[in-house]
Amino acid sequence: MNAALATALLPTYPAPNVEFVDGDGVWLTDAAGRRYLDFAAGIAVVGLGHRHRAPLAAAHAQLDRLWHSSNLFASEPAPALAQKLSDRYGGAQAFFCNSGAEANEAALKYARKATGKPGVIALEQSFHGRTTGALAVTGQPKKREGFEPLLPGARFAIPNDAVSLRAAATRDVGLILLEPVLGEGGVIPLEPSFLEEAAALAAELGALLAFDEVQTGVGRTGSFFAFEQLGVRPQLVTMAKGLANGLPIGCLLVADDVAGAFSPGDHGSTFGGNPVVCAAACAVCDTIDEELLASVRANGERLAAGLRTLPGVTEVRGAGLLVGAVLDGPAQPVVDAALDAGLVCLTSGPDVLRLAPPLVVTAAEVDLAIATLTEVTST
Ligand code: PLP
């Protein structure tokens, strides 16, 4: 990265070593012209791959007509996207914003207004975003350190531990917020029996059940929503990352049967529902079909099987193309060595290597990634 630029940015991220200037499908090119296989997809964002023609053409067409007029006026793309998401969910209303954290903030406010209760049960190791509400319900004390007191009322249960979930329950709980797969906290899939217990508990408490599908949604796990494979339908769903293939968007979906808590003036966002972003997101939704989802499932299994053969891997877990390999040592050195070898990947917690390639990745590209990781972990 340009050194002058780096010094003017607040240092909220470690200084990067590589500057990417071009992307095409599952490949990135750096400033020196070197190509990299992208198994990070901009942190599980660029689901259709870089410069996919469908969202690119839709965004271009909208850019040429109108960029922004605000939610004070009607525009075509936002209601069209809301209808597509409602159809995928099976009857819901959408609120659009600009990020995953904002989508979770909207869910926190919605549950508060709908139930009148401030308590939230979330999970240890969860991640819901960096804004003060989303951070308050993020089960990673290190990330909250230095910023407390945050929004009060959050309590944390152990993932997949129904006893601990029940122990966290009090009458003032208005929201149970769960990631179907804990994406930043070690790639931990939640078990259907735990989710069933969470749904039962929410009903007993008069609370809403929300799934944070910011990372798992939009096809990442092999179905449009991860919940479709888990036997539990949450009343609220938050989405972001893959929805517009890299343009900023967040979304809160509210099931029709719990609709009606928000009235005009209760919530809003200047940029939320932006026509260019929503046009791109409509194209993303139209592109994710059963053929692509089947390929996500097949290549996810191929990737997991390959990871199991690597030295130093003690467990492989995840869903679809959100895969974590638990290592017997720290994951960052493996990510750094892989980058040097031309493969972009991610960590998820200290000892988990996380792979989240574009959903359009091919079997040959999966094999190439495994070959690179084999080389990297064998030296
Ligand atoms: N929720 C989950 C499950 C996430 O993985 C993330 C980001 O990694 C967020 C929320 C926050 O999203 P954003 O960074 O867009 O605010």
Residues whose N, C-alpha, C, O or C-beta is under 5 A from the ligand:
A	BS01	PLP	S99 G100 A101 E102 F127 H128 G129 E179 G183 D212 V214 Q215 A240
